[in-house]
């Protein structure tokens, strides 16, 4: 049985235990673009992935530096807030919504890490 090109592309997406690391289409698209919004989204997805991996290792009592990962994530949240505001000021509603949604997902993971200790 042949695999169509779209299915093949989906199978190559970076994954973790929860599925693809790109939770939204705009996150995947950001890695194919080079503007400021895309770069901000790339950094946020990277911070979220680092934090997720560290949290999973922490849960398994494997060596990890959850504190450093949390510091990276918190720093990225601060940066994203300024990107969201800039997008709002530029009246780029799509970018503002996408940036805010990706930031919210990172904030949720930070909260999970704080609970895990």
C-alpha positions as CSV (number, residue, x, y, z in Angstrom):
1,X,0.0,0.0,0.0
2,X,1.4,3.4,-1.0
3,X,1.5,6.3,1.4
4,X,0.3,9.6,-0.1
5,X,2.6,12.6,0.2
6,X,0.5,14.4,2.9
7,X,0.5,11.3,5.1
8,X,4.2,10.9,4.6
9,X,4.7,14.6,5.7
10,X,2.6,14.1,8.8
11,X,4.5,11.0,9.8
12,X,7.8,13.0,9.7
13,X,6.6,15.7,12.1
14,X,8.6,15.8,15.3
15,X,6.7,13.9,17.9
16,X,6.8,13.1,21.6
17,X,4.6,10.8,23.7
18,X,1.7,13.2,23.4
19,X,1.9,13.5,19.6
20,X,3.4,16.1,17.2
21,X,5.3,19.0,18.9
22,X,3.4,21.4,16.7
23,X,0.0,21.6,18.4
24,X,-1.4,24.1,15.9
25,X,-1.0,24.6,12.1
26,X,0.5,28.0,12.5
27,X,3.3,26.6,14.7
28,X,4.4,24.2,12.0
29,X,4.1,27.0,9.3
30,X,6.3,29.2,11.4
31,X,9.2,26.9,10.8
32,X,8.9,27.5,7.1
33,X,8.9,31.3,7.4
34,X,11.5,33.9,8.5
35,X,9.6,36.9,9.7
36,X,9.6,38.2,13.3
37,X,6.3,36.5,14.2
38,X,7.6,33.2,12.9
39,X,10.8,33.5,14.8
40,X,8.9,34.2,18.0
41,X,6.7,31.2,17.4
42,X,9.7,29.0,16.7
43,X,11.4,30.0,19.9
44,X,8.2,29.4,21.9
45,X,7.7,25.9,20.4
46,X,11.4,25.2,21.2
47,X,11.0,26.4,24.8
48,X,7.8,24.4,25.2
49,X,9.5,21.3,23.8
50,X,12.5,21.6,26.1
51,X,10.2,22.1,29.1
52,X,8.0,19.1,28.1
53,X,11.1,16.8,27.8
54,X,12.4,18.0,31.2
55,X,9.1,17.5,32.9
56,X,8.8,14.0,31.5
57,X,12.3,13.2,32.7
58,X,11.5,14.7,36.1
59,X,8.4,12.5,36.4
60,X,10.5,9.4,35.7
61,X,13.2,10.6,38.2
62,X,15.7,10.8,35.4
63,X,18.5,13.5,35.5
64,X,17.2,16.8,34.2
65,X,17.4,20.5,35.0
66,X,13.7,21.4,35.3
67,X,14.6,24.8,36.8
68,X,16.7,25.8,33.8
69,X,13.9,24.7,31.5
70,X,11.4,26.7,33.5
71,X,13.7,29.8,33.3
72,X,13.9,29.4,29.5
73,X,10.1,29.1,29.3
74,X,9.4,32.1,31.5
75,X,11.8,34.2,29.6
76,X,10.0,33.3,26.4
77,X,6.6,34.1,27.8
78,X,7.9,37.6,28.6
79,X,9.2,38.0,25.1
80,X,5.9,36.7,23.6
81,X,3.9,39.3,25.5
82,X,5.7,42.0,23.7
83,X,5.2,40.3,20.3
84,X,1.5,40.0,21.0
85,X,1.3,43.7,21.9
86,X,3.2,44.6,18.7
87,X,0.9,42.5,16.6
88,X,-2.1,44.2,18.2
89,X,-0.7,47.6,17.6
90,X,0.0,46.7,13.9
91,X,-3.7,45.4,13.8
92,X,-2.4,42.0,12.7
93,X,-5.2,40.1,14.5
94,X,-4.2,36.7,13.1
95,X,-0.6,37.0,14.4
96,X,-1.8,38.4,17.8
97,X,-4.2,35.5,18.2
98,X,-1.7,32.9,17.1
99,X,1.0,34.3,19.4
100,X,-1.3,34.5,22.3
101,X,-2.6,31.0,21.9
102,X,0.9,29.5,21.7
103,X,1.9,31.6,24.7
104,X,-1.1,30.3,26.6
105,X,-0.1,26.7,25.8
106,X,3.4,27.4,27.2
107,X,1.9,29.0,30.3
108,X,-0.2,25.9,30.9
109,X,2.9,23.7,30.7
110,X,4.7,26.0,33.1
111,X,1.8,25.6,35.6
112,X,2.0,21.8,35.2
113,X,5.7,22.0,36.0
114,X,5.1,24.1,39.1
115,X,2.7,21.5,40.3
116,X,5.1,18.7,39.7
117,X,7.7,20.5,41.8
